[in-house]
Amino acid sequence: MAVKIDKKIKGYAVVTPEDKAREGAAPVSGESVPRSTIEAEVSAKPMADVIQMHERIERPEVLIGSTYKIKSPLVEHAMYVTINDIVLNAGSEHEQRRPFEVFINSKSMEHFQWIVALTRIMSAVFRKGGDVTFIVEEMKAVFDPKGGYFKAGGVYMPSLVAELGTIVEDHLKTIGLMHDPELSEHQRAMIAEKRRAYDEQQNNGSKKNAEVAKTSARTEQRSEVEGQAPDRSTAEGRSEEVIEVTGDGASFPPSATMCHKCNTKAIVIMDGCATCLNCGYSKCG
């Protein structure tokens, strides 16, 4: 049966024979349901009162946050990055902490203009809601045409904006929006084994150097007794690296080179192969 629709459709619903039977009327094929009935049924359903982050949420009087310090060789004075968070659904099982705004303060005024613009855009992204973790990769992918620098710990920063992105990443990990990729048990065991092997190699090298030093000292004593000038070329030309490799928070040799995988100066030569003591990467596989 064809039914002519002569007005705009504002809503619809499918009526099953069971629904008509419960209402006490015979089911009629193609019969429409009034909009008021649909709205009443929707309003009668229980709605979850979970508050999600969106741009219409008003700023509370008090926000909690953290302040991070950046000391970069690219700027004369340190920069202080403050990220404030808002707590949604406080006291319930749906409680969630989300970033709400960011401020950057410094004595240096040469970057003031772009810093203010960047913080306003970042705050707008945070208040928009949804997945805000994409901003980390976007900021870390910014490269300074004048070249980057190494921060404390030997981690390479391609630009000042990239270090700001690293701080945002650390903050999002702190509040639970981002997580580090977990290493498997095999990877952890492999890294621990490489660190032990390097530690043993350093200890053996130290013992050999000590033996060489003792031999040189005895040679010098004999030369002095015989009236000859002592030969210090071997002892003076020797350089020794004393490094403690202990796992998390480990320090790496000053002569280590940067690993392109984890951007950390932790590449050392072990058994003729370039090996990273931080992430376990090995050029030889």
C-alpha positions in Angstrom: 0.0 0.0 0.0 1.4 3.4 -1.0 1.1 6.3 1.4 1.6 9.8 0.2 3.7 12.1 2.5 2.5 15.7 2.1 4.6 17.3 4.9 8.2 17.4 6.2 9.3 14.3 8.1 10.5 15.4 11.6 10.9 11.9 13.1 10.0 8.3 12.7 9.9 5.0 14.7 9.4 1.4 13.8 6.3 -0.2 15.5 6.5 -3.9 15.9 3.5 -6.2 16.4 4.6 -6.8 20.0 4.4 -3.1 20.7 0.9 -2.9 19.3 -0.2 -6.0 21.2 1.0 -4.4 24.5 -0.9 -1.2 23.7 -4.1 -3.3 23.1 -4.6 -2.4 19.5 -4.2 -4.4 16.3 -1.0 -3.9 14.4 -1.4 -1.8 11.3 1.3 -1.9 8.6 2.7 1.5 7.7 1.0 3.4 10.6 3.0 6.4 11.8 3.7 7.2 15.5 3.1 10.8 16.8 6.3 12.8 17.6 5.1 13.5 21.1 5.0 9.8 21.8 8.6 9.3 20.6 9.8 12.2 22.7 8.0 10.9 25.8 9.6 7.5 25.3 13.1 9.0 24.9 12.8 11.2 27.9 11.6 8.3 30.0 14.8 6.3 29.3 17.5 6.7 32.0 20.3 8.9 30.7 23.9 8.6 32.0 25.0 11.8 33.7 28.7 11.4 32.7 30.3 14.8 31.9 32.6 14.7 29.0 35.2 17.5 28.1 33.8 20.1 25.7 34.5 23.8 25.0 31.3 25.0 26.8 32.6 23.8 30.2 33.2 26.9 32.4 36.5 27.3 34.1 36.3 26.5 37.9 37.7 29.0 40.4 40.5 26.6 41.4 42.4 24.2 39.1 45.2 21.8 39.9 48.3 21.6 37.8 52.1 21.1 37.5 55.0 23.4 36.5 57.9 22.2 34.5 61.3 23.9 34.0 63.0 24.1 30.6 66.7 25.2 30.5 67.6 25.3 26.8 70.9 26.5 25.3 68.7 28.3 22.7 67.4 30.9 25.2 69.3 32.8 27.8 66.8 32.4 30.7 64.9 29.3 31.8 61.2 28.8 30.8 58.5 27.6 33.1 55.6 25.6 31.7 52.4 25.4 33.8 49.7 23.0 32.8 46.4 23.2 34.8 43.9 20.3 34.8 40.2 20.1 35.4 38.7 17.1 37.2 35.5 15.8 35.6 32.9 13.7 37.4 34.7 14.2 40.7 34.0 11.5 43.4 32.3 9.1 40.9 33.6 6.0 39.1 33.9 8.1 36.0 36.3 10.6 37.5 38.8 11.9 34.9 41.5 14.5 34.9 41.9 16.4 31.7 44.3 19.3 30.7 42.5 22.6 30.6 45.0 25.4 30.0 48.7 26.0 29.6 51.0 28.9 30.5 54.6 29.6 29.7 56.6 32.2 31.6 60.2 33.4 31.2 62.4 36.4 31.7 63.4 36.2 28.0 61.0 38.3 25.9 62.5 37.5 22.5 60.0 34.6 22.0 57.1 36.2 23.8 54.9 36.7 20.7 54.9 33.1 19.5 54.8 31.7 23.0 51.5 33.5 23.8 50.0 32.3 20.4 51.1 28.7 21.1 49.7 28.6 24.6 46.3 30.0 23.5 46.0 27.5 20.7 47.1 24.6 23.0 44.5 25.7 25.6 41.8 25.8 23.0 42.7 22.3 21.8 42.6 21.1 25.4 39.1 22.6 26.1 37.7 21.3 22.8 37.7 17.7 24.3 38.2 14.4 22.5 41.6 12.9 21.9 44.2 15.7 22.5 47.2 13.4 22.5 47.9 14.2 18.8 49.3 17.5 19.8 52.4 15.8 21.2 53.5 14.2 17.9 52.8 17.5 16.1 55.0 19.5 18.4 57.8 16.9 18.6 58.0 16.9 14.8 59.1 20.6 14.7 62.8 21.0 13.8 64.8 24.1 14.2 66.7 25.0 11.0 69.6 26.2 13.1 70.0 22.8 14.7 68.8 21.1 17.9 70.5 20.4 21.2 71.0 17.7 23.8 69.1 18.1 27.1 70.2 16.6 30.4 70.4 12.8 30.1 71.7 12.8 26.5 68.2 13.1 24.9 68.3 15.0 21.6 65.7 17.8 21.2 65.4 19.0 17.5 63.8 22.3 18.7 62.5 24.3 21.6 58.9 23.5 20.5 59.8 19.8 20.5 60.9 20.0 24.1 57.6 21.7 24.9 55.9 18.8 23.2 57.9 16.4 25.4 56.8 18.2 28.5 53.1 17.9 27.4 53.7 14.2 26.8 55.1 13.7 30.2 52.2 15.5 31.8 49.6 13.5 29.8 51.4 10.3 31.0 51.2 11.5 34.6 47.4 12.0 34.5 46.8 8.8 32.6 45.9 10.0 29.1 49.0 8.5 27.5 51.1 5.4 28.3 54.6 4.3 27.5 54.8 1.3 25.2 55.6 -1.6 27.4 58.7 -3.7 26.7 58.3 -7.4 26.6 60.1 -9.7 29.0 62.4 -10.7 26.2 63.4 -7.1 25.5 63.9 -6.3 29.1 66.2 -9.3 29.6 68.1 -8.5 26.4 68.7 -4.9 27.6 69.8 -6.0 31.0 72.2 -8.6 29.4 73.8 -5.9 27.2 74.2 -3.6 30.2 75.9 -6.4 32.2 78.2 -7.2 29.3 79.2 -3.6 28.9 79.7 -3.3 32.6 82.0 -6.3 32.6 83.8 -4.9 29.6 84.4 -1.7 31.4 85.6 -3.5 34.6 88.0 -5.7 32.5 89.3 -2.5 30.8 89.8 -0.9 34.2 91.8 -3.9 35.5 94.0 -3.9 32.4 94.6 -0.1 32.7 95.5 -0.6 36.4 98.0 -3.3 35.4 99.5 -1.0 32.7 99.7 1.8 35.2 101.6 -0.4 37.7 104.0 -1.6 34.9 104.6 2.0 33.9 105.3 3.0 37.4 107.8 0.3 37.9 109.5 1.3 34.5 109.7 4.9 35.7 111.3 3.9 38.9 113.9 1.8 37.1 114.6 4.7 34.7 115.1 7.1 37.5 117.5 4.7 39.3 119.4 4.3 36.0 119.4 8.1 35.4 117.2 8.0 32.3 114.1 10.1 31.6 110.9 8.2 32.3 108.7 7.4 29.3 105.1 8.7 30.2 103.7 8.5 26.7 101.7 5.3 27.3 100.2 6.5 30.6 99.4 10.0 29.4 97.9 8.9 26.1 95.4 6.6 27.9 91.8 7.6 28.5 89.5 5.8 30.8 85.7 5.9 31.1 84.2 5.0 34.4 80.5 4.6 33.9 77.8 3.2 36.1 75.2 1.3 34.2 72.4 0.3 36.5 69.1 0.1 34.5 66.5 2.8 35.1 68.1 6.1 35.5 71.4 4.8 34.2 74.1 7.1 33.0 75.8 6.5 29.7 79.4 6.9 28.5 80.4 10.4 27.3 81.7 8.9 24.1 78.3 7.3 23.3 76.6 8.4 20.2 72.9 9.1 19.6 70.4 6.3 18.9 68.1 7.2 16.1 65.4 5.0 17.6 65.1 6.5 21.1 67.0 9.8 20.5 69.3 9.1 23.4 73.1 9.2 23.5 73.5 5.6 24.5 75.1 3.9 21.4 78.3 2.1 22.3 80.5 -0.4 20.4 80.2 -3.9 21.8 82.0 -6.8 20.1 82.4 -4.6 17.0 78.7 -3.8 16.8 76.8 -0.5 17.6 74.5 -1.3 20.5 72.0 1.0 22.4 72.2 0.6 26.2 68.8 2.4 26.6 66.4 0.7 24.2 68.4 -2.4 23.2 68.7 -1.5 19.5 71.6 -3.2 17.8 72.9 -2.5 14.3 73.7 -6.2 13.9 70.2 -7.3 14.7 
